[in-house]
Amino acid sequence: MDAATQITPTFLTQCGLSELLRLPERTLEDWCVMQAGPPYPKLGRHVRYDLQDVLT
């Protein structure tokens, strides 16, 4: 693994995370409202999940 791969974050959409975790997207939306689940930054009006935070 080279240095660029280690520092480049990989972000998942809500749809991508729901497929990875095999959960409904609605569950992720509920987690956002309740401030539970994996941390996420908002990029504009879009929620993205850092893959490393999800795996941790």
C-alpha distances in whole Angstrom, upper triangle without the diagonal:
4,7,8,6,7,11,12,14,15,18,21,24,27,27,24,24,27,26,23,25,28,30,33,32,35,34,31,34,36,33,33,37,37,34,32,29,25,25,25,26,28,28,31,33,30,28,24,22,19,17,15,19,20,18,19
4,6,6,7,9,11,14,15,19,21,25,28,29,25,25,29,28,25,27,30,32,35,33,37,35,32,35,37,34,34,37,38,34,33,30,26,26,26,26,28,27,30,32,29,28,24,23,19,18,17,20,22,20,21
4,5,5,7,9,12,14,18,21,24,27,29,25,25,29,28,26,28,31,33,35,33,36,35,32,34,36,33,32,36,36,33,32,29,25,24,24,23,26,25,28,31,28,27,23,22,18,17,16,19,21,20,20
4,5,6,6,10,12,15,19,22,25,26,23,23,27,26,24,26,29,31,33,31,34,33,30,32,34,32,30,34,35,31,31,28,24,23,22,21,24,22,25,28,25,24,21,19,16,16,15,18,20,19,20
4,6,5,8,10,13,16,20,23,23,20,20,24,23,21,23,26,28,30,28,31,30,27,30,32,29,28,32,33,30,28,25,22,21,20,20,23,22,25,27,24,22,19,17,14,13,12,16,17,16,18
4,6,8,10,14,17,20,23,24,21,20,24,24,21,23,26,28,30,28,31,30,27,29,31,28,27,31,31,28,27,24,20,20,19,19,22,22,25,27,24,22,19,17,13,12,10,14,16,15,15
4,6,9,12,16,19,22,24,21,20,24,24,22,24,27,28,30,28,31,29,26,28,30,27,26,29,30,26,26,23,19,18,17,17,20,19,22,25,22,20,17,16,12,12,11,13,16,16,16
4,7,10,13,16,19,21,18,18,22,22,20,22,25,26,27,25,28,28,24,26,28,26,24,28,29,26,25,22,19,17,16,15,18,16,20,22,19,18,15,14,10,11,10,13,15,15,16
4,6,10,13,16,18,15,15,18,19,17,19,22,23,24,22,25,24,20,22,25,22,21,24,25,22,21,19,15,14,12,12,15,14,18,19,16,15,11,10,7,7,8,10,12,12,14
4,7,10,13,14,11,12,15,15,13,16,19,20,21,19,22,21,18,20,23,21,19,23,24,21,21,18,14,14,12,12,14,14,17,18,15,13,9,8,6,6,8,10,11,11,14
4,7,10,12,9,9,13,14,12,14,17,17,18,16,19,19,15,17,20,18,16,20,21,19,18,15,12,12,9,10,11,11,14,15,11,10,6,5,5,6,9,10,10,12,14
4,7,8,6,6,9,10,9,11,14,14,15,13,16,16,12,14,17,16,15,18,20,18,17,14,12,12,10,11,12,12,15,15,11,9,6,5,6,7,10,11,9,12,14
4,5,5,6,9,10,10,12,14,13,13,10,13,14,11,12,15,14,13,17,19,17,17,14,13,13,10,11,11,11,13,12,8,7,5,6,9,10,14,13,12,15,17
4,5,5,6,9,10,11,12,10,10,7,9,10,7,8,12,11,11,14,16,15,14,12,11,12,10,12,11,13,14,12,9,7,7,7,11,12,15,14,12,15,17
4,5,5,6,9,10,10,10,9,6,10,11,9,11,14,14,14,17,19,18,17,15,14,16,14,15,15,15,17,15,12,10,10,10,13,13,17,16,14,16,19
4,5,5,6,9,10,10,11,9,13,13,11,13,16,16,16,19,20,19,18,15,14,15,13,15,16,16,18,17,13,11,10,9,11,10,14,14,12,14,17
4,5,5,6,8,8,9,8,12,11,9,11,14,13,13,16,17,16,15,11,10,12,11,14,15,16,18,17,13,11,9,7,10,9,12,12,9,11,14
4,5,5,5,5,6,6,9,8,7,10,12,12,13,16,17,17,15,12,12,14,14,16,17,18,20,18,15,13,12,11,13,12,15,15,11,13,16
4,6,5,7,8,9,12,12,11,14,16,16,17,20,21,20,18,15,15,17,17,19,20,21,23,21,17,15,14,13,15,13,16,16,13,14,17
4,6,8,11,11,14,13,12,15,17,16,17,20,21,20,17,14,13,16,15,18,20,21,23,22,18,16,14,11,13,10,13,13,10,10,14
4,5,9,10,13,11,10,14,15,13,15,18,18,18,15,11,11,15,15,18,20,22,24,22,19,16,15,12,14,11,14,13,9,10,13
4,7,9,12,10,11,14,15,15,17,19,20,20,17,14,15,18,18,21,22,24,26,24,20,18,17,15,17,15,17,17,13,14,17
4,6,8,7,8,11,12,12,14,16,16,17,14,12,13,16,17,20,20,22,24,22,19,16,16,14,17,16,18,17,13,15,17
4,5,5,7,9,10,11,13,15,16,17,15,13,15,17,17,20,20,22,23,20,18,16,16,15,18,18,21,19,16,18,20
4,5,5,6,9,10,11,13,14,15,14,13,14,15,15,17,16,18,19,16,14,12,13,13,16,16,19,18,15,18,20
4,5,5,6,9,10,11,12,14,13,13,15,16,16,18,17,19,20,17,15,13,15,15,19,19,22,20,17,20,22
4,5,5,6,9,10,10,12,10,10,12,14,15,17,18,20,21,18,16,14,15,14,17,18,20,18,15,18,19
4,5,5,6,9,10,10,9,8,9,11,11,14,14,17,18,15,13,10,11,11,14,15,17,15,12,15,17
4,5,5,6,9,10,10,10,12,12,12,14,13,16,16,13,12,10,12,12,16,17,20,17,15,19,20
4,5,5,6,8,8,9,12,13,13,16,16,19,19,16,15,13,15,15,18,19,21,18,16,20,20
4,5,5,6,5,6,8,10,11,14,14,18,19,16,15,12,13,12,15,17,18,15,13,17,17
4,6,5,6,7,9,9,9,11,11,14,15,13,12,9,11,11,14,16,18,15,14,18,18
4,5,8,10,12,12,12,14,13,17,17,14,14,12,15,15,18,20,22,18,18,21,21
4,5,9,12,12,13,15,16,19,20,18,17,15,17,16,19,20,21,18,17,20,20
4,7,9,8,10,12,13,17,18,16,16,13,14,14,16,18,18,15,15,18,17
4,7,8,10,13,15,19,20,19,17,14,15,13,15,16,17,13,12,15,15
4,7,9,13,15,18,20,19,17,13,13,10,12,13,14,10,9,12,11
4,6,10,13,16,18,18,15,11,10,7,9,10,10,7,6,9,9
4,7,10,13,16,15,14,10,9,7,8,10,10,7,8,11,11
4,7,9,12,12,10,6,6,5,7,10,11,9,9,13,13
4,6,9,10,8,6,6,7,8,12,13,11,12,16,16
4,6,6,5,5,6,9,11,15,16,15,15,19,19
4,6,5,6,7,10,12,15,17,16,17,20,21
4,6,8,10,14,16,19,21,20,21,24,25
4,7,10,13,16,19,21,20,20,24,25
4,6,10,13,16,18,17,17,21,22
4,7,10,13,15,14,14,17,18
4,7,9,12,11,11,14,16
4,6,9,7,7,10,12
4,5,5,6,9,10
4,5,5,6,9
4,5,5,6
4,5,5
4,5
4
